[in-house]
Amino acid sequence: MGARIKITWTKSSIGYSKDQKMTIKALGLRRLNQSVVREDSPALRGMVLKVRHLVSLEEVPDEAK
């Protein structure tokens, strides 16, 4: 299994462009201060880069088995 990242929506998207609002929605974020954990991929990193001023990002450690 690949690396996982936790994305938290930290700042409102009011006043920002529609494509940035759609990117927030595509990340699976529905309300402010909500967090989602996703598999890390270049596509996901690109989405996060687009809205980096609205979200915070942290790596989730793999669980030991």
N, C-alpha and C positions, 0 to 999 in steps of 0.2 A: 504494500500500500504506500502511496506517495505522501508527501508532506501535506499538512492541512493548515489552513489559516482561518483565523477568526476575524470577521469584519463587523465593526460596530458603527452604526449611523450616529454621528455625534453633532451634526449641525444641520439645520433646516435647509431644504432646497428651494425655499421661497426666494424669488428674485434671480434664480439661476435658469439657464436655458432648458428647454423641454427635453433635449437629448440627455442632459445630465439627470433630470428627474426620471427619465426612462431607464437610465443605467442603474440608478438606485433601485428601481423596481425589479430590474432584471437580475440584480444581485440577490433578490429575495427579501429585501428589506421593506417593511410595510409601515413601521412607525419609528419615530425618533427614539434613540437609545436602545434599539433592538439590535441583537447580535445574531449572526449566522456563522456556521462553520462550513467551509467548502474545501474541496480538494484543490490544491495549488496547481495552476496551469498557466501557460503564457496568455491565454485568452482572458482568464480571470484577473491576472495581474494587469492587463491592459485596461480592463473595466475599472479596477480599483485606481489605477493611475489617472483615469479621466475624472474621477470624483474624489481625489485624494484630499481635497480641502473640506470635504463633507464627512469623511469616514476616518476611523482609526483602524489599524491593522496590527495583528500580533500572530505569531506562529504558535500552533497548538502542538505540544510535545506528543510523540507517539506513546501509546499506552504499552507498558511492558507486559509480555505474556508469560 
